[in-house]
Amino acid sequence: MNLISNQTNCLKGEIICPGDKSISQRILILGSLLNCDLIVDGFLDAYDPNSTLNALNKIGASILKKDKKIILSKRKDPFTNPIEELDLGNSGTGARLMLGLLSGLGLNAKLVGDSSLSDRPMLRVVDPLKEMGVSIETNDGKLPIKTLGGKIINCFEYRMPIASAQVKSCLILAAASSNREIKIFEPKITRDHTERMIEYFGGDIKYGDSKNPGAIILKKTNLESRNTYSVVGDFSSASFIIVATLIATNSNVTIKNVGLNKTRSGLIEILLSMGAAIKISNKKIQCNEEVGDIHVSSSELKGVNVPETIIPNIIDEIPILSVAAIFAEGTTTIKNASELKVKESDRLNAITDGLSKLKISHQLFDDGLSIEGCGGEIDTSETINSFDDHRIAMSFLIAGARSKNGIIVRDCKNIETSFPNFTMLMNNLGMCINEKD
């Protein structure tokens, strides 16, 4: 499915942010591990979370979708080895977190995924899991992967060579599901949804200590049952709406119920430094996650040097940040972002390919790029390649708000992995995105 995004005069309106994809997947896994009757609202009904849901049901979880809610029922029987392969589709989060759960439970299972997921590195979780006592077979460090049981050792300590919330969460889940203690040290602070969720359910976990930054300590604990859980809005989804509003003319949009976790919402800090008109109201804590409403208005942006320390917390937002940089005055420089090469696509290559087709002056580094903003409208006759990556597709469609003759993006079906109502929602605000033959 190809889409074309045409110029818009203004974006206006108020919307409720779609549910957080990362949290939606984590509540399915931890909710199943709790083994209680639990109703989840705000769940993101998209391909990635649904892949995780289906995989959990194949090992014995009891999860249903009903009336826009997720219903987890208490199981009578323990988790079991699945008869079928566990297909995680395009979800790197689902694959890595499920590996942790399966390893901790000691199950024999085979995990597979689509062509994109099957090309992503998995040794970053497989190697420490083996050190923890799990027997695992891989396809040269990639999917398909077989877990073959084993026994998780207690009091495992691991210093992560790379900053990755997925790696950290995988190991935490392996320890939690086997009732073992673990201590992890991450080189830079990454999103802490797993830690917050375990804490919300009464787990004995310590993290975010200013005296010992990067240390996560999980003790043996029995998680406490709860009746309900509410998923906050996905900041990564909100980021597309934020940047679209900033670059469009005469625009003013309010996004309600957005997750504002400080390990996740670093893009706001960067955009504010670029001169963005962004205000936050109605802050509150919901299920141990900070949430609020974001008010955005059209702004004249200026280029900045993005601090390298914030990169792990904005890694998913770099494609849309690059679009904001296109319409800023001056140069925006992004470094320490080599992790972009091993996402759903090589996002560094995908971003630079799109920038070239938009005739935007830029420079590619081994670990990032610099973008020379044009400050005005863009004009292209070339089709942008999404590289089958939802965030690349949505980012360049947002750029169409300031295009003279529209921007065509090829292969946009992938958007449904994380933001299935993207086109409808953006058009309701005033954009003009349509299918293109």
Beta strands, then each sheet from edge to edge (+ up, - down):
strand 1: 2-6
strand 2: 12-16
strand 3: 38-41
strand 4: 63-66
strand 5: 69-72
strand 6: 86-87
strand 7: 108-112
strand 8: 134-139
strand 9: 142-150
strand 10: 156-159
strand 11: 182-185
strand 12: 205-206
strand 13: 215-218
strand 14: 228-230
strand 15: 252-259
strand 16: 277-286
strand 17: 289-297
strand 18: 330-334
strand 19: 362-364
strand 20: 369-373
strand 21: 384-385
strand 22: 407-410
strand 23: 432-436
sheet 1: 21+ 22+ 1- 23+
sheet 2: 2+ 15+ 17- 16+
sheet 3: 4+ 5- 3+ 14+
sheet 4: 6+ 7+ 9- 8+
sheet 5: 10+ 11+ 13- 12+
sheet 6: 18+ 20- 19+
end
